[in-house]
Amino acid sequence: MTALKNGVGASADQKTRFFLVIMRLNLKFLLISLCVTVALITFALWANCGVGHGLVPKWPQHHGDGDNPFEQTEEIDCIINQEYAIGCRKEGEEVYLPFSFLQKYFDVYGSLNVVDGSRRFDWTHSYGKVNYPKGAYDPRGIFMYFENYNVEMRDRVKCISAIDGVPISTQWESQGYFYATQIAQFGLSHYSKNLTEPEPRRKTVEDGDREMATWVVPKGSSMNRTIVRGTTATAPAGAVLSFSTRKSFDTAVVLPMDHVLDLVLSVDVLLKPNSTICVTLQNRETQKLYHVYYILADLLIGVQDENIYYGIGLNSTGAWKHLTRDLFVDLQKGLPQYASTDKRRKMRRTELKVVEISLLGNGSIDNLTLSTSEHISHFYDAAEWLIRHQDPSTGGWPIPVRRKLGSGFGELGRGWYSAMAQGHAISLLARAYYHSRGDKRYLRAALDGLKLFRIPSYQGGVLATFLGKYAWYEEYPTTPHSFVLNGFIYSLLGLYDLNSTAPANQSNEAAVLFEQGMSSLKKMLLLYDTGSGTSYDLRHFTLGIAPNLARWDYHATHVNQLLLLATIDPDPLISQTAERWKNYMVGKRAPHN
């Protein structure tokens, strides 16, 4: 009996344990099934939000009533405003027009792209970019969004002068000239990059004392390190490297290198007649060699095959001169002379390395350095150019080329002044005064730059008046007045920068001019609103012709300028107008009746 009971009990225990195991398995199965169901529902909802009726609403597709949508496809003609016909496609009751027609007809943009392995078509109304201020505008900080500018790489920049260290413009004359607006933008962009980029990496290659490179000195040539005394502001003091060679290049003193990435050359140099410094660059992919020469000549740029020449000025003969050169830019500006534009644009900074520095003739060098950037040096090159080239009587920086703004306007002769150039220059000089800890040369030049804002444009200044009431500072002081918007706002920023940076007892005039200009801007701003974009100027008022609509990049500049001004002036007119104009860039329009 005891054994039987034990057997029956054991069987019951086994059945109980088996039942509990089955229950646990069922619960696990139910839990896993529930999780999978929730995941599938979540994925379906997410996918529907992404491509359906959620964040990016999907336009309904109509393919007719047949099972195969392409059975309903028909090629037809579309008659455009009873003027001409284009080929279209009809699918069911839907008509499709070619985007190439829509792009030109409505001035829109689009491209086929592959995203996550799938092809899609991206349509945009504007190619302009809005740059939102990161905070309140700081007259001592970055200038607008100029940290994104690479002025020296623009097609309309011929090269960077090795004599002055500033860009040579070809915007209106192909032979090249100094354009104050562009030079100030060059300086402001480097000042802004200095504040936003990491500290540059620098390698001192030769300083005649602590860092002494291993130069190769051919027979008949000589090299030595000697102590010199700095007799001028630009002359070094201490040990320098001096060299002497014959005229043929095979006698040059050479420093072999294998240096990548750090392509900005800084050096103090003293050259005697028929002497030169040559930097040899190599494309690491093609192994092609390029030679960039810095010579004693009044030459902007010269090219002979793979040899590119920059003159540092005949007046530099026998005198110390500091050079800061972006070797990548210097090479790029020479390439178009013998290589196609496409090939030039494909070259990247990372492809190049410095393989050799050569010294030919007689002279000395000191503080030979290679670095990733030297933004402050470029900034001060621009500031010094403005100091040297300011007209002492007018306080202006004359534009040395003729300019015709458009039909109906009188031509601006050589030597005209621009409120935009004045404003940019003042913005740069105000920052130079601040950054140099009070160098009064920069402050005096900035204050002198205010003179033209008081002189009417018909007397050679930049001041115009709209309807006899509102003062306007003309980017182009035309007859009749043009009232260009973006140049005017840039001039206001220059006035604001000087007012905020100059000592209190010297900033009054800049403050008055700024407030006068802001008052005019608020009264006239909406005259530039077309309901779907902005006009570049007010020629439709002054000439009685169709508006000169701003290209999208100029429209974006208008928006960016207003967004910045809104951090200075809280008037809702500025911020609300900026928001409306921003919406025009994504296809929104003012309502109709």
C-alpha positions in Angstrom: 0.0 0.0 0.0 2.8 2.4 0.9 4.6 1.6 -2.4 1.3 2.1 -4.4 0.6 5.3 -2.7 4.1 6.5 -3.4 3.7 5.5 -7.1 0.4 7.3 -7.4 1.9 10.4 -5.6 4.9 10.4 -7.9 2.7 10.3 -11.0 0.6 13.2 -9.8 3.7 15.3 -9.0 5.0 14.6 -12.5 1.7 15.7 -14.1 1.7 18.9 -12.0 5.3 19.7 -13.0 4.5 19.0 -16.7 1.5 21.3 -16.5 3.5 24.1 -14.9 6.2 23.8 -17.6 3.5 24.0 -20.4 2.1 27.1 -18.7 5.5 28.8 -18.5 6.1 28.0 -22.2 2.7 29.4 -23.1 3.3 32.6 -21.1 6.7 33.1 -22.8 5.1 32.5 -26.2 2.4 35.0 -25.5 4.9 37.6 -24.2 7.1 37.2 -27.3 4.1 37.4 -29.6 2.9 40.5 -27.9 6.4 42.2 -28.2 6.6 41.3 -31.9 3.1 42.6 -32.5 3.9 45.9 -30.7 7.2 46.2 -32.7 5.4 45.6 -36.0 2.7 48.2 -35.2 5.3 50.7 -34.1 7.3 50.2 -37.3 4.2 50.5 -39.5 3.2 53.8 -37.8 6.7 55.1 -38.1 7.0 54.2 -41.7 3.6 55.8 -42.4 4.7 59.0 -40.6 7.9 59.2 -42.6 6.5 58.7 -46.1 2.8 58.9 -45.8 0.6 61.4 -44.1 3.0 62.4 -41.3 6.0 64.6 -41.4 6.3 64.5 -45.2 2.8 64.2 -46.6 2.5 62.1 -49.7 0.7 63.4 -52.8 -2.0 60.9 -53.9 -1.1 58.9 -57.0 -3.7 58.2 -59.7 -3.1 55.4 -62.2 -6.5 55.0 -63.7 -8.9 52.1 -63.3 -6.7 49.4 -65.0 -4.6 46.8 -63.1 -1.5 48.0 -64.9 -1.1 51.8 -64.4 1.1 52.1 -67.5 -1.7 50.8 -69.8 -3.3 54.2 -69.2 -0.1 56.2 -70.1 -0.4 58.5 -73.0 1.9 61.1 -74.5 0.2 64.4 -75.0 0.9 68.1 -75.8 0.5 70.7 -73.0 -0.2 74.2 -74.3 1.5 76.8 -72.1 -0.6 80.0 -71.9 -1.6 79.6 -75.5 2.1 80.5 -76.4 3.9 77.2 -77.1 3.5 73.4 -76.6 5.7 71.0 -74.6 5.5 67.2 -74.4 3.6 65.9 -71.3 2.4 62.5 -70.1 -1.2 61.6 -69.1 -1.7 58.7 -66.7 -5.4 58.1 -66.0 -6.8 61.5 -65.2 -3.4 62.9 -64.0 -1.1 65.0 -66.3 2.6 65.1 -65.7 4.9 67.9 -66.9 8.7 67.5 -67.3 10.6 69.0 -64.4 13.1 70.6 -66.8 10.2 72.8 -67.9 8.9 73.5 -64.4 12.4 74.4 -63.2 12.9 77.1 -65.8 9.3 78.3 -65.8 8.9 78.7 -62.0 12.6 79.1 -61.1 12.7 76.1 -58.8 15.3 73.4 -58.2 15.4 69.7 -57.9 17.7 66.6 -58.1 17.5 62.9 -58.1 19.2 61.4 -55.1 19.7 58.0 -53.5 18.7 57.9 -49.8 19.0 54.6 -47.8 19.3 52.7 -51.0 16.1 54.2 -52.5 15.9 56.8 -55.3 13.9 59.9 -54.6 13.5 63.4 -56.1 14.2 66.4 -53.9 12.4 69.6 -54.9 13.4 73.0 -53.4 12.1 76.5 -54.1 15.4 78.2 -53.2 19.1 77.5 -53.2 19.8 80.1 -50.6 20.8 79.2 -47.0 19.5 80.8 -43.8 22.1 81.3 -41.1 20.5 81.8 -37.7 22.4 83.9 -35.2 23.8 81.9 -32.4 23.2 84.8 -30.0 23.1 88.5 -29.8 25.4 90.2 -32.4 28.9 90.9 -30.9 30.8 93.7 -32.7 34.0 92.2 -31.4 33.1 88.7 -32.4 32.4 86.9 -35.7 31.0 89.0 -38.5 27.6 87.7 -39.5 28.3 84.1 -40.9 31.6 85.0 -42.6 33.4 82.1 -40.9 31.8 80.1 -43.8 33.3 82.4 -46.5 36.4 81.4 -48.5 36.9 84.6 -50.3 40.3 83.6 -51.8 38.8 80.6 -53.6 36.1 82.6 -55.4 36.4 82.4 -59.2 36.4 86.2 -59.4 39.6 86.4 -57.2 42.6 86.3 -59.5 45.0 85.5 -56.7 46.3 86.7 -53.4 48.9 89.4 -53.9 52.3 88.4 -52.5 53.1 92.1 -52.2 50.1 93.0 -50.0 48.7 89.7 -48.9 45.1 90.5 -50.0 42.9 89.3 -52.9 43.0 90.7 -56.4 39.5 91.0 -57.9 38.4 90.3 -61.5 34.7 91.0 -60.8 34.4 93.8 -63.3 37.8 93.9 -65.0 39.7 90.8 -66.0 43.2 92.1 -65.5 42.6 92.4 -61.8 42.4 95.2 -59.3 42.2 95.9 -55.5 38.5 96.0 -54.4 38.0 97.3 -50.9 34.8 95.4 -50.4 36.4 92.1 -51.2 39.5 92.8 -49.2 37.5 93.6 -46.2 35.4 90.4 -46.6 38.7 88.5 -46.8 39.9 90.0 -43.6 36.5 89.6 -41.8 36.2 85.9 -42.8 39.7 85.1 -41.4 38.9 87.0 -38.2 35.7 85.0 -37.9 37.5 81.7 -38.6 40.1 82.4 -36.0 37.2 82.5 -33.4 35.4 79.4 -34.6 38.2 77.0 -35.7 40.6 75.1 -33.4 44.0 76.4 -32.6 46.2 75.8 -35.7 48.9 73.2 -35.7 52.3 74.8 -36.4 55.7 73.3 -37.1 58.7 75.6 -37.0 61.1 74.3 -39.7 64.0 76.7 -39.4 64.6 79.7 -37.1 68.4 79.8 -37.2 68.6 79.0 -33.5 66.4 76.5 -31.7 65.1 74.7 -34.9 67.8 74.0 -37.4 66.8 72.0 -40.5 69.1 69.8 -42.5 69.7 71.6 -45.7 71.5 70.2 -48.7 74.2 72.7 -49.9 75.7 72.0 -53.3 79.3 72.5 -54.1 80.0 76.2 -54.8 77.1 77.3 -52.7 77.1 78.3 -49.0 74.8 78.5 -46.0 75.4 79.8 -42.5 73.5 80.9 -39.4 74.4 84.4 -38.2 73.2 86.8 -35.5 71.5 90.0 -36.8 70.0 92.9 -35.0 66.4 94.0 -35.7 66.9 97.6 -37.1 63.3 98.0 -38.3 59.9 96.9 -37.1 59.8 94.0 -39.7 63.4 92.9 -39.2 64.0 89.8 -37.0 66.5 89.9 -34.2 68.7 87.0 -33.3 70.0 84.1 -35.5 68.9 83.9 -39.1 69.8 81.5 -41.9 71.8 83.2 -44.8 72.5 81.6 -48.1 74.5 82.3 -51.3 74.3 80.3 -54.6 75.0 80.8 -58.2 72.3 81.6 -60.8 71.6 78.1 -62.0 68.9 76.2 -60.1 71.0 73.1 -59.6 73.1 75.2 -57.2 70.2 76.1 -54.9 70.2 75.3 -51.2 67.5 72.7 -50.7 65.5 71.3 -47.8 63.9 67.9 -48.7 60.6 67.4 -46.9 57.7 65.0 -46.7 55.2 67.4 -45.1 51.4 66.9 -45.4 48.3 68.9 -44.4 50.1 71.9 -43.0 50.1 74.0 -46.2 50.3 77.6 -44.9 53.8 79.0 -45.2 55.1 81.8 -42.9 58.6 83.2 -43.3 60.6 86.3 -42.7 62.6 86.8 -45.8 65.3 89.2 -47.1 66.2 88.7 -50.8 68.9 90.4 -52.9 68.5 90.8 -56.7 67.9 87.7 -58.8 67.0 85.6 -55.7 64.0 83.5 -55.0 62.3 81.0 -52.7 60.7 78.0 -54.3 58.3 75.6 -52.6 57.7 72.2 -54.4 54.4 70.5 -53.9 53.4 67.1 -55.0 50.0 65.6 -55.6 50.1 62.4 -53.6 47.7 60.6 -55.9 49.2 61.5 -59.3 52.8 62.1 -58.1 52.8 65.3 -60.2 55.1 68.0 -59.0 54.3 71.8 -58.9 56.7 74.6 -58.1 55.6 77.8 -56.5 58.1 80.6 -56.7 58.3 83.9 -54.7 60.5 86.3 -56.6 61.6 90.0 -56.4 59.2 91.4 -59.0 56.1 93.6 -59.3 54.2 90.6 -60.6 50.7 89.4 -59.5 51.0 85.9 -60.9 52.8 84.2 -63.7 52.5 80.6 -64.9 54.8 78.5 -67.1 53.7 74.8 -67.2 54.0 73.5 -63.6 55.8 76.6 -62.5 53.8 79.4 -60.7 55.4 82.7 -59.9 54.3 85.4 -57.4 56.1 88.7 -57.1 56.9 90.1 -53.6 57.7 93.5 -55.0 60.9 95.2 -56.3 60.8 97.5 -53.3 61.4 94.5 -51.1 64.9 94.1 -52.5 67.4 94.0 -49.6 64.7 94.5 -47.0 63.0 92.1 -44.6 59.5 91.1 -45.5 57.1 88.8 -43.7 55.2 86.4 -46.0 52.1 84.4 -45.1 51.1 82.2 -48.0 48.4 79.5 -48.3 50.3 77.2 -50.7 47.1 75.4 -51.7 45.5 78.6 -52.7 48.6 79.8 -54.5 48.7 76.5 -56.5 45.0 76.5 -57.2 45.1 80.1 -58.6 47.9 79.0 -61.0 46.3 75.8 -62.2 43.5 77.3 -64.4 46.3 78.7 -66.7 47.1 75.2 -67.9 44.5 72.8 -66.5 40.7 72.7 -67.0 38.4 74.1 -64.5 37.0 70.7 -63.7 40.4 69.3 -62.8 41.2 72.4 -60.7 38.1 71.9 -58.7 38.7 68.2 -58.1 42.0 68.9 -56.3 41.8 68.8 -52.5 44.1 70.1 -49.9 44.6 66.6 -48.5 46.0 65.5 -51.8 49.1 67.8 -51.5 52.3 67.6 -49.6 55.4 69.8 -49.4 58.4 67.9 -50.7 61.0 70.6 -51.0 61.9 74.2 -50.1 64.7 75.7 -52.2 66.7 79.0 -51.8 68.4 80.5 -54.8 70.6 83.6 -55.1 71.6 85.6 -52.0 69.6 86.4 -49.0 68.4 85.3 -45.5 65.3 83.7 -44.0 64.0 83.3 -40.5 61.0 81.8 -38.7 60.2 79.4 -41.5 57.0 77.7 -40.4 54.3 75.5 -41.9 50.9 75.5 -40.3 47.2 74.5 -40.9 46.1 78.1 -40.8 47.2 81.7 -40.0 43.9 83.5 -39.9 45.0 86.5 -37.8 48.0 87.2 -40.1 45.6 87.3 -43.1 43.2 89.6 -41.1 46.0 92.1 -40.3 47.2 92.0 -43.9 43.7 93.3 -44.9 43.7 95.8 -42.1 47.1 97.2 -43.1 46.0 97.4 -46.7 43.1 99.6 -45.6 45.4 101.8 -43.6 47.7 102.3 -46.6 45.1 102.9 -49.3 42.6 105.1 -47.5 42.1 108.5 -49.3 43.2 111.0 -46.6 40.9 113.7 -47.8 37.6 111.7 -48.1 38.3 108.9 -45.7 37.2 106.5 -48.4 38.5 103.5 -50.3 37.9 104.3 -54.0 36.8 101.6 -56.4 39.3 101.8 -59.3 37.0 100.5 -62.1 33.9 101.7 -64.0 30.6 100.3 -63.0 27.2 100.3 -64.8 24.5 99.0 -62.5 21.9 98.7 -65.2 20.0 100.3 -68.1 18.7 103.8 -67.1 21.5 104.4 -64.5 24.4 106.7 -65.1 27.9 105.0 -65.2 30.0 105.2 -62.1 33.5 106.4 -63.1 36.8 105.1 -61.8 37.3 106.2 -58.2 33.7 106.0 -57.0 32.8 105.1 -53.4 30.5 102.5 -51.9 28.7 102.5 -48.6 29.1 98.8 -48.5 32.9 99.0 -48.9 33.0 101.8 -46.2 30.9 99.7 -43.9 32.9 96.5 -44.3 36.2 98.4 -43.9 34.9 100.0 -40.7 33.7 96.6 -39.4 37.2 95.2 -40.0 39.1 98.2 -38.6 36.9 98.3 -35.4 37.9 94.7 -34.8 41.5 95.4 -35.5 41.4 98.2 -33.0 39.9 95.9 -30.4 42.1 92.9 -31.2 45.3 95.0 -31.2 44.4 96.3 -27.7 43.9 99.8 -28.8 46.2 100.5 -31.8 44.9 104.0 -32.6 45.9 103.8 -36.3 42.9 101.5 -36.8 40.6 103.7 -34.8 41.6 106.8 -36.7 41.0 105.1 -40.1 37.6 103.8 -39.0 36.5 107.2 -37.8 37.8 108.9 -41.0 35.7 106.4 -42.9 32.5 108.1 -41.6 33.1 111.3 -43.7 31.5 109.9 -46.9 28.2 109.1 -45.0 27.6 112.9 -44.6 28.3 113.7 -48.3 25.5 113.5 -50.9 26.2 111.0 -53.6 26.0 113.7 -56.3 28.9 115.3 -54.6 31.0 112.1 -54.5 29.7 110.7 -51.2 27.4 107.8 -50.4 24.4 109.6 -48.9 21.0 109.5 -50.8 17.6 110.6 -49.7 14.3 108.7 -50.5 11.3 111.0 -51.1 13.3 113.8 -49.6 12.8 112.4 -46.1 14.8 109.2 -45.5 18.6 109.0 -45.4 20.1 106.0 -47.3 23.7 104.9 -47.7 24.3 103.8 -51.3 26.2 100.7 -52.2 26.2 102.2 -55.7 25.8 106.0 -55.6 24.0 106.1 -59.0 22.0 108.7 -60.8 19.1 108.3 -60.2 19.4 106.6 -56.8 19.3 102.8 -56.7 18.7 102.1 -53.0 20.4 98.6 -52.9 19.2 96.8 -49.8 22.0 94.4 -48.8 24.8 97.0 -49.2 22.9 99.5 -47.1 22.5 97.0 -44.2 26.2 96.1 -44.4 27.0 99.8 -44.0 24.7 99.9 -40.9 26.6 97.0 -39.3 29.9 98.9 -39.9 28.4 101.9 -38.1 27.1 99.8 -35.2 30.5 98.0 -34.9 32.4 101.3 -34.6 29.8 102.8 -32.2 30.2 99.8 -30.0 34.0 99.6 -30.1 35.2 103.2 -30.1 35.7 105.1 -26.9 32.5 106.9 -25.8 33.8 110.3 -26.6 34.6 109.3 -30.2 31.6 107.2 -31.1 28.8 109.8 -31.3 28.9 110.3 -35.0 28.7 106.6 -35.7 25.8 106.3 -33.3 23.8 109.1 -35.0 24.5 107.7 -38.5 23.4 104.2 -37.4 20.1 105.4 -35.8 19.4 107.6 -38.8 19.9 104.6 -41.1 17.8 102.2 -38.9 14.9 104.7 -39.0 15.0 104.8 -42.8 15.2 101.0 -43.0 12.1 100.6 -40.9 10.2 103.1 -43.1 11.4 101.6 -46.4 11.8 97.9 -45.7 8.5 96.7 -47.0 9.0 98.4 -50.3 11.4 95.4 -51.1 8.7 92.8 -50.4 7.3 91.2 -53.6 4.9 88.7 -51.8 7.1 85.8 -52.9 10.6 87.1 -52.6 12.4 90.5 -52.4 13.7 93.1 -54.8 17.5 93.8 -54.9 17.0 97.5 -55.1 14.2 100.1 -55.8 14.8 100.8 -59.5 11.1 100.1 -60.0 10.5 103.4 -58.0 13.4 105.5 -59.3 13.3 104.4 -62.9 9.6 103.4 -63.2 10.5 99.9 -64.6 9.9 96.3 -63.5 11.4 95.3 -60.1 14.9 93.9 -60.1 14.1 90.7 -58.3 16.8 89.5 -55.9 18.4 86.1 -56.7 17.9 83.5 -54.0 21.4 84.0 -52.6 20.8 87.8 -52.3 17.3 87.1 -50.8 18.9 84.8 -48.3 21.4 87.6 -47.5 18.4 89.9 -46.8 17.0 87.3 -44.4 20.3 86.7 -42.7 20.9 90.4 -42.3 17.4 91.0 -40.8 17.8 88.0 -38.4 21.1 89.6 -37.2 19.6 93.1 -36.9 16.7 91.6 -34.8 19.3 90.8 -32.1 20.3 94.5 -32.0 16.9 96.1 -32.4 13.8 94.5 -30.9 11.3 96.2 -33.2 8.9 93.3 -34.3 8.9 94.7 -37.8 12.4 93.4 -38.4 11.9 89.9 -36.9 8.4 89.4 -38.5 9.7 90.5 -41.9 12.6 88.2 -41.6 10.3 85.3 -40.8 8.0 86.1 -43.8 10.9 86.4 -46.2 12.3 83.1 -44.9 9.1 81.4 -45.7 9.2 82.6 -49.3 12.3 80.4 -49.6 10.2 77.3 -49.1 7.5 78.3 -51.5 5.1 80.2 -49.2 3.6 83.3 -50.7 1.6 86.3 -49.4 -2.2 85.6 -49.6 -4.2 87.0 -52.5 -7.7 88.6 -52.3 
